[in-house]
Amino acid sequence: MTPIPLEIIDLITDMVYQSTNPIVTLKACATVSKRFYPRAQKHLFTFITLCFENASTLPATPFPPHHAAQPLLDALLLRPELARHIKHLNIIGFSEGYWISQGLDDDDMEDEDFCDVPDTVLPHLFEIIGKYANLQSFFFSGPSDISDDAIQSHYDRKPASYELRCSLLRMLARTRVSHVSLSSVSGIPLTTIVILCPELKRLQVEWTSGYDIGKDGSEEGEDDTELLSFEKDPGRLEALSVDERSVLCVRKLLGQAANGGTSASALSHLRELTVKGTTSSLLSIASDLISHAVETLESLTWEVKNSFVIVDLMSNDQINLASAAALRTLRFAFPECHSAESAFLPQLTDILSSLHGRNNLEAVVINYTAQAMPASPFHASSDREQNTWASSVCYRLACRTSFPHLRTVTVVVEYHEEEWSVLGGDAPLGSAMLALAIQLNGLRERGVLKLEWVPV
């Protein structure tokens, strides 16, 4: 019997990988014939996601709990060459240490202690993956048990251990990673990542503090001495996303760039910038980042949610776009933000005014949730006040001489049907829709308006 050509087997395996349940199907193919093994292994190891249980919610045990990365490490210890297939590594909810049970105390209560020990599994795993240069994206998030209104809480988070930090940076330095995302972690220096990863294009940081040299200055020195010996050209960031709880680490990156460091060239090629939050320090950093990429920045997104630290913006607490001559797309996203209509939408006119007459702006996107009733008396605003922002934005953008290249202004208004129906059926919502349409009529006459109301 003539064996099936390898090309056909590869084609079948590739098609199976696109099915609704690819992992189960690929494993089934591998049991049919060993000839399916190589291609199936390639697909099975391309995307790796490791999910950790929150250490604070796990019951105390006499022994260390199961480590989510241990099975993968065991497989790679047996077959290290499989690591060459890993292109996307996603680690979710990781934390070092665990609660250990000491038995019952004198009052017959469970005696528990937190065993604060450096992790040994991930450093070993990173070392194996780092031997191959195929990693393209790396997502690393810590536990998500942080209070939304505790902006300082993450500064008290224990930094990643020295062993973990070094192994992670070595892995990134040895691979072709182009996308790095850090969330709810501490002690991973952004500047070092940018310097060590020449192919880095996208960087996201959320709930992430910078490395605090005051806590462990000598170790950071060792990190730099050992890792910077790779002598690579720094990456050229094309996309950066930062939230208000990650200001410290981005400020250090900016500080290094301002002093003529290697991160200066990395920031000067930025094409997309996303800022999430309202604090003065964040908006100030956004303006500084824009000034570093005056010739390349094409897209800016400002996002505010209720989970962020909502502050009342002063007149000088704004993103400065005066130098963003290359900007083509502006996005303002305020979904589920109770203060959108009273605090943030009115800021858009001033932001747009900084672009007046010297811009290449082509698209503006405004997304917010229309509140049927104010969240509190402090956020109350009349229909007249709510419409003021719309008419002001319309007046500014409808002027062809001010925005000669403008093609679309998309306004997406989300709303909760049940909240509006309480006010008296469909009439209040209909009135709000009509009022907004009238205020934006100048944009409709120019032929650039796309207005949509979306129930959520």
For each residue, the residues with C-beta under 8 A, 3 or more apart:
1:
2:
3: 35
4: 8 9 35
5: 8 9
6: 9 10 35
7: 10 11
8: 4 5 11 12
9: 4 5 6 12 13 33 35 36 39
10: 6 7 13 14 39
11: 7 8 14 15
12: 8 9 15 16 29 36
13: 9 10 16 17 26 29 36 39 40 43
14: 10 11 17 18 39 43
15: 11 12 18 19
16: 12 13 19 22 25 26 29
17: 13 14 22 26 43
18: 14 15 22
19: 15 16 22 25
20:
21: 24 25
22: 16 17 18 19 25 26 43
23: 26 27 44
24: 21 27 28
25: 16 19 21 22 28 29
26: 13 16 17 22 23 29 30 36 40 43 44
27: 23 24 30 31 40 44
28: 24 25 31 32
29: 12 13 16 25 26 32 33 36 40
30: 26 27 33 34 36 37 40 41
31: 27 28
32: 28 29 36
33: 9 29 30 36
34: 30 37
35: 3 4 6 9
36: 9 12 13 26 29 30 32 33 39 40
37: 30 34 40 41
38: 41 42
39: 9 10 13 14 36 42 43
40: 13 26 27 29 30 36 37 43 44
41: 30 37 38 44 45 82 85
42: 38 39 45 46 85
43: 13 14 17 22 26 39 40 46
44: 23 26 27 40 41 85
45: 41 42 48 82 83 85 86
46: 42 43 85 86 87 88
47: 87 88 90
48: 45 72 86 88 89 90
49: 90 91 92
50: 68 69 72 89 90 91 92 94
51: 68 92 93
52: 55 68 91 92 93 94 95 143
53: 57 58 65 68 93
54: 57 58 93 95 143 144 145
55: 52 58 65 95 97 98 99 143
56: 99 143 145
57: 53 54 145
58: 53 54 55 61 65 98 99
59: 99 101
60: 99 100 101 110 112
61: 58 64 65 98 99 100 101
62: 100 101
63: 100
64: 61 67 98 100 115
65: 53 55 58 61 98
66: 70
67: 64 70 119 121
68: 50 51 52 53
69: 50 72 73 91 121 122 125
70: 66 67 73 74 121
71: 74 75
72: 48 50 69 75 76 125
73: 69 70 76 77 121 124 125 128
74: 70 71 77 78
75: 71 72 78 79 82
76: 72 73 79 80 82 83 125 128 129
77: 73 74 80 128
78: 74 75
79: 75 76 82
80: 76 77 83 128 131
81: 84
82: 41 45 75 76 79 85 86
83: 45 76 80 86 128 129 131 132
84: 81 132 134
85: 41 42 44 45 46 82 134
86: 45 46 48 82 83 89 129 132 134 135
87: 46 47 134 135 136 137
88: 46 47 48 135 136 137
89: 48 50 86 129 135 137 138 139
90: 47 48 49 50 139
91: 49 50 52 69 94 122 139 140 141
92: 49 50 51 52 139 141
93: 51 52 53 54 141 142 143 144
94: 50 52 91 119 122 140 141 142 143 185
95: 52 54 55 142 143
96: 116 117 118 119 158 160 161 164
97: 55 114 115 116 117
98: 55 58 61 64 65 114 115
99: 55 56 58 59 60 61 112 113 114 115
100: 60 61 62 63 64 112 113 114 115
101: 59 60 61 62 110 111 112
102: 105 111 112 113
103: 110 111
104: 108 109 110 111
105: 102 108 109 110 111
106:
107:
108: 104 105
109: 104 105
110: 60 101 103 104 105
111: 101 102 103 104 105
112: 60 99 100 101 102
113: 99 100 102
114: 97 98 99 100
115: 64 97 98 99 100
116: 96 97 158
117: 96 97
118: 96 161 162 163 164
119: 67 94 96 122 123 161 163 164
120: 123 124 163
121: 67 69 70 73 124 125
122: 69 91 94 119 125 126 164 167 168
123: 119 120 126 127 163 164 166 167 168
124: 73 120 121 127 128 167
125: 69 72 73 76 121 122 128 129
126: 122 123 129 130 167 168 170 171
127: 123 124 130 131 167 170 171
128: 73 76 77 80 83 124 125 131
129: 76 83 86 89 125 126 132 135 171 175
130: 126 127 167 170 171 172 173 174 175
131: 80 83 127 128 174
132: 83 84 86 129 135 175
133: 174 175 176
134: 84 85 86 87 175 176
135: 86 87 88 89 129 132 138 171 172 175 176 177
136: 87 88 175 176 177 178 179
137: 87 88 89 177 178 179 180 181
138: 89 135 171 172 177 179 180 181
139: 89 90 91 92 180 181 183
140: 91 94 168 181 182 183 185 188
141: 91 92 93 94 144 181 182 183 184 185
142: 93 94 95 157 183 184 185 186 207
143: 52 54 55 56 93 94 95 146 184
144: 54 93 141 184
145: 54 56 57
146: 143 150 153 154 184 207
147: 150 153
148: 307 308
149: 309
150: 146 147 153
151: 244 245 279 309
152: 155 156
153: 146 147 150 156 157
154: 146 157 184 186 207 208 209 245
155: 152 186 209 212 248
156: 152 153
157: 142 153 154 184 185 186 209
158: 96 116 186
159: 165 186 187 211 212 215 216
160: 96 164 165 168 185 186 187 188
161: 96 118 119 164 165
162: 118 165 166 216 219 222 223
163: 118 119 120 123 166 167
164: 96 118 119 122 123 160 161 167 168
165: 159 160 161 162 168 169 187 188 223
166: 123 162 163 169 170 222 223 226 227
167: 122 123 124 126 127 130 163 164 170 171
168: 122 123 126 140 160 164 165 171 172 188
169: 165 166 172 173 188 189 192 193 196 223 227
170: 126 127 130 166 167 173 174 227
171: 126 127 129 130 135 138 167 168 174 175
172: 130 135 138 168 169 175 177 180 193 196 197
173: 130 169 170 196 197 227 230 232
174: 130 131 133 170 171 230
175: 129 130 132 133 134 135 136 171 172
176: 133 134 135 136 199
177: 135 136 137 138 172 180 197 199 200
178: 136 137 199 200 201 202
179: 136 137 138 200 201 202 203
180: 137 138 139 172 177 193 197 200 202 203 204
181: 137 138 139 140 141 203 204 205 206
182: 140 141 185 188 190 204 205 206 208
183: 139 140 141 142 204 205 206 207 208
184: 141 142 143 144 146 154 157 206 207 208
185: 94 140 141 142 157 160 182 188 207 208
186: 142 154 155 157 158 159 160 208 209 211 212
187: 159 160 165 209 211 212
188: 140 160 165 168 169 182 185 193 208 211
189: 169 192 193 210 211 220 223 249 252
190: 182 193 194 203 205 210 249 250 252 253
191: 194 195 252 253 256 261 263
192: 169 189 195 196 223 224 227 228
193: 169 172 180 188 189 190 196 197 200 203
194: 190 191 197 200 203 234 235 237 253 262 263 266
195: 191 192 228 232 234 262 263 266
196: 169 172 173 192 193 227 228 230 232
197: 172 173 177 180 193 194 200 232 234 235
198: 232 233 234 235
199: 176 177 178 235
200: 177 178 179 180 193 194 197 203 235 236 237 266
201: 178 179 235 236 237 238 239
202: 178 179 180 237 238 239 240
203: 179 180 181 190 193 194 200 237 239 240 241
204: 180 181 182 183 240 241 242
205: 181 182 183 190 208 241 242 243 246 249 250
206: 181 182 183 184 241 242 243 245 246 276
207: 142 146 154 183 184 185 243 245 246
208: 154 182 183 184 185 186 188 205 245 246 249
209: 154 155 157 186 187 212 245 246 248 249
210: 189 190 248 249 250 251 252
211: 159 186 187 188 189 220 249 252
212: 155 159 186 187 209 215 216
213: 216 217 220
214: 217
215: 159 212
216: 159 162 212 213 219 220
217: 213 214 220 221
218: 221 222
219: 162 216 222 223
220: 189 211 213 216 217 223 224
221: 217 218 224 225
222: 162 166 218 219 225 226
223: 162 165 166 169 189 192 219 220 226 227
224: 192 220 221 227 228
225: 221 222 228 229
226: 166 222 223 229
227: 166 169 170 173 192 196 223 224 230
228: 192 195 196 224 225 231
229: 225 226
230: 173 174 196 227
231: 228
232: 173 195 196 197 198
233: 198
234: 194 195 197 198 262 263 265 266
235: 194 197 198 199 200 201 266
236: 200 201 265 266 269
237: 194 200 201 202 203 240 266 267 269 270
238: 201 202 269 270 271 272
239: 201 202 203 270 271 272 273 274
240: 202 203 204 237 250 267 270 272 273 274 289
241: 203 204 205 206 273 274 275 276
242: 204 205 206 246 247 250 274 275 276 282 285 286
243: 205 206 207 246 275 276 277 282 308
244: 151 247 276 277 278 279 281 282 308 309
245: 151 154 206 207 208 209 277 309
246: 205 206 207 208 209 242 243 249 250
247: 242 244 250 251 279 281 282 285
248: 155 209 210 251 252
249: 189 190 205 208 209 210 211 246 252 253
250: 190 205 210 240 242 246 247 253 254 285 289
251: 210 247 248 254 255 281 285
252: 189 190 191 210 211 248 249 255 256
253: 190 191 194 249 250 256 257 263 267
254: 250 251 257 258 267 285 288 289 292
255: 251 252 258 259
256: 191 252 253 259 261 262 263 264
257: 253 254 260 261 263 264 266 267 292
258: 254 255 264
259: 255 256
260: 257 264
261: 191 256 257 264
262: 194 195 234 256 265 266
263: 191 194 195 234 253 256 257 266 267
264: 256 257 258 260 261 267 268 292
265: 234 236 262 268 269
266: 194 195 200 234 235 236 237 257 262 263 269
267: 237 240 253 254 257 263 264 270 289 292 293
268: 264 265 292 293 295 296
269: 236 237 238 265 266 293 296
270: 237 238 239 240 267 273 289 292 293 296 297
271: 238 239 293 296 297 298 299
272: 238 239 240 297 298 299 300 301
273: 239 240 241 270 286 289 290 293 297 299 300 301
274: 239 240 241 242 300 301 303
275: 241 242 243 282 283 285 286 300 301 302 303 319
276: 206 241 242 243 244 282 303 304 305 308
277: 243 244 245 282 303 304 308 309
278: 244 282 283 304 308 309 310 311 313 317 344
279: 151 244 247 282 283 309 311
280: 283 284 311 314 317
281: 244 247 251 284 285
282: 242 243 244 247 275 276 277 278 279 285 286
283: 275 278 279 280 286 287 313 317 318 319
284: 280 281 287 288
285: 242 247 250 251 254 275 281 282 288 289
286: 242 273 275 282 283 289 290 300 302 319
287: 283 284 290 291 319 320
288: 254 284 285 291 292
289: 240 250 254 267 270 273 285 286 292 293
290: 273 286 287 293 294 297 300 319 320 321 323 324
291: 287 288 294 323
292: 254 257 264 267 268 270 288 289
293: 267 268 269 270 271 273 289 290 296 297
294: 290 291 297 323 324 325 326
295: 268 325 326
296: 268 269 270 271 293 326
297: 270 271 272 273 290 293 294 300 324 326 327
298: 271 272 326 327 328 329
299: 271 272 273 327 328 329 330 331
300: 272 273 274 275 286 290 297 319 321 324 327 329 330 331
301: 272 273 274 275 330 331 332 333
302: 275 286 319 331 332 333
303: 274 275 276 277 331 333 334
304: 276 277 278 308 310 333 334 337 339 340 344
305: 276 308 334 335 336 337
306: 310 336 337 338
307: 148
308: 148 243 244 276 277 278 304 305
309: 149 151 244 245 277 278 279
310: 278 304 306 337 339 343
311: 278 279 280 317
312: 343
313: 278 283 317 318 343 344 347
314: 280 317
315: 318 350
316:
317: 278 280 283 311 313 314
318: 283 313 315 347 350 351
319: 275 283 286 287 290 300 302 351
320: 287 290 323 354
321: 290 300 324 327 351 354 355
322: 354 355
323: 290 291 294 320
324: 290 294 297 300 321 327 355 359
325: 294 295 358 359 360
326: 294 295 296 297 298 360
327: 297 298 299 300 321 324 330 355 359 360 361
328: 298 299 360 361 362 363 405
329: 298 299 300 361 362 363 364 365
330: 299 300 301 327 351 352 361 363 364 365
331: 299 300 301 302 303 364 365 367
332: 301 302 344 345 348 364 365 366 367 368
333: 301 302 303 304 365 367 368
334: 303 304 305 337 340 344 345 367 368 369
335: 305 367 368 369 414
336: 305 306 369 414
337: 304 305 306 310 334 340 344 368 369
338: 306 371 374 375 376 379
339: 304 310 342 343 344 375 379
340: 304 334 337 343 344 345 368 369 371
341: 345 368 370 371 381 385 386 389
342: 339 346 374 379 380 381 385 386
343: 310 312 313 339 340 346 347 379
344: 278 304 313 332 334 337 339 340 347 348 368
345: 332 334 340 341 348 366 368 386 389 390
346: 342 343 349 388 389 392
347: 313 318 343 344 350 351
348: 332 344 345 351 352 366 389 392 393
349: 346 352 353 389 392 393 396
350: 315 318 347 353 354
351: 318 319 321 330 347 348 354 355
352: 330 348 349 355 356 364 393 396 397
353: 349 350 356 396
354: 320 321 322 350 351
355: 321 322 324 327 351 352 358 359 361 403
356: 352 353 359 396 402
357: 401 402
358: 325 355
359: 324 325 327 355 356 403 405
360: 325 326 327 328 405
361: 327 328 329 330 355 364 403 405 406
362: 328 329 405 406 407 408
363: 328 329 330 406 407 408 409 410
364: 329 330 331 332 352 361 397 406 408 409 410
365: 329 330 331 332 333 410 412
366: 332 345 348 393 409 410 411 412
367: 331 332 333 334 335 411 412 413 414
368: 332 333 334 335 337 340 341 344 345 412 413 414
369: 334 335 336 337 340 413 414 415 416 456
370: 341 413 414 415 432 453
371: 338 340 341 374 375 419
372: 415 416 419 420 422 423 428 429
373: 419 423
374: 338 342 371 377 379 380 381
375: 338 339 371 379
376: 338 379 380
377: 374 380
378:
379: 338 339 342 343 374 375 376
380: 342 374 376 377
381: 341 342 374 385 386
382: 385 386
383: 386 387 432 435
384: 387 388
385: 341 342 381 382 388
386: 341 342 345 381 382 383 389 390
387: 383 384 390 391 435 436 439
388: 346 384 385 391 392
389: 341 345 346 348 349 386 392 393
390: 345 386 387 393 394 436 439 440
391: 387 388 394 395 439 440
392: 346 348 349 388 389 395 396
393: 348 349 352 366 389 390 396 397 440
394: 390 391 397 398 439 440 441 442 443
395: 391 392 398 399 442
396: 349 352 353 356 392 393 399 402 403
397: 352 364 393 394 402 403 406 409 443 448
398: 394 395 442 443 445 446
399: 395 396 402 403
400: 403 404 406 446
401: 357 404
402: 356 357 396 397 399
403: 355 359 361 396 397 399 400 406
404: 400 401
405: 328 359 360 361 362
406: 361 362 363 364 397 400 403 409 446 448
407: 362 363 448
408: 362 363 364 448 450
409: 363 364 366 397 406 440 443 448 449 450
410: 363 364 365 366 450 452
411: 366 367 436 440 449 450 451 452
412: 365 366 367 368 452 454
413: 367 368 369 370 436 451 452 453 454
414: 335 336 367 368 369 370 453 454 455 456
415: 369 370 372 419 420 429 453 454 455 456
416: 369 372 419 420 455 456
417: 420 421 429 455
418: 421 422
419: 371 372 373 415 416 422 423
420: 372 415 416 417 423 426 428 429 432
421: 417 418 424 425 426 429
422: 372 418 419
423: 372 373 419 420 428
424: 421 427 428
425: 421 428
426: 420 421 429 430
427: 424 430 431
428: 372 420 423 424 425 431 432
429: 372 415 417 420 421 426 432 433
430: 426 427 433 434
431: 427 428 434 435
432: 370 383 420 428 429 435 436
433: 429 430 436 437 453
434: 430 431 437 438
435: 383 387 431 432 438 439
436: 387 390 411 413 432 433 439 440 451
437: 433 434 440 441 444 451
438: 434 435 441
439: 387 390 391 394 435 436
440: 390 391 393 394 409 411 436 437 443 444 449 451
441: 394 437 438 444 445
442: 394 395 398 445 446
443: 394 397 398 409 440 446 448 449
444: 437 440 441 447 449 451
445: 398 441 442
446: 398 400 406 442 443 449
447: 444
448: 397 406 407 408 409 443
449: 409 411 440 443 444 446
450: 408 409 410 411
451: 411 413 436 437 440 444
452: 410 411 412 413
453: 370 413 414 415 433
454: 412 413 414 415
455: 414 415 416 417
456: 369 414 415 416
